[in-house]
Amino acid sequence: MESSKATHTWDKNNSWSEELEFLKSIVIKTELVETTKWGGIVYVLNGKNVIGIGGFKNYFTIWFFDGALLQDKKQLLVNAQEGVTKSLRQWRFTSKEEVDEAAVLEYIKEAIENEKQGKISKPEKKTPILSELFQKELDANTELANAFHKFSAYKQYEFLEYIETAKREETKRSRIEKIIPMILENIGLNDKYR
């Protein structure tokens, strides 16, 4: 029952039910376990996302969470959002007849093997840009500098990004003034939302 609900939820136009059931009948031949995440069908191995399936306006798809690591010898996978998605790849279909079961199983088995071997795409580390204005504040106030460096790299990045996204220098200054008391009190920029 929950399975068909998930199919319906992730079939955006409710027009790919038969095709998604067909994909599911292929995936069930593997060791992956079906689950529902983000309102859609996701298949996991030891709790790790491996693939998902879904229907959209013009196509239905199987996506590989670490698809960038697949060999893709047949050049069938596409990056859904170039420049946005780093490792996720989709294999899109417009009809059930396009689905080559043997090829789908081959790709899924490679994805499973990659997961077993611990091959994963690592997100690019963002290097924070330390604005001159904020650097001057840190240089002038050792208490502030010490408090700032006690934050995790992630929280430091949030502060620095908050400053740098301001376009005008005046706005940057006011943001620095706003965060100084937070830093001194060991309060992260977004702590109140966590």
Beta strands, then each sheet from edge to edge (+ up, - down):
strand 1: 33-37
strand 2: 40-45
strand 3: 48-55
strand 4: 60-64
strand 5: 89-93
sheet 1: 1+ 2- 3+ 4- 5+
end
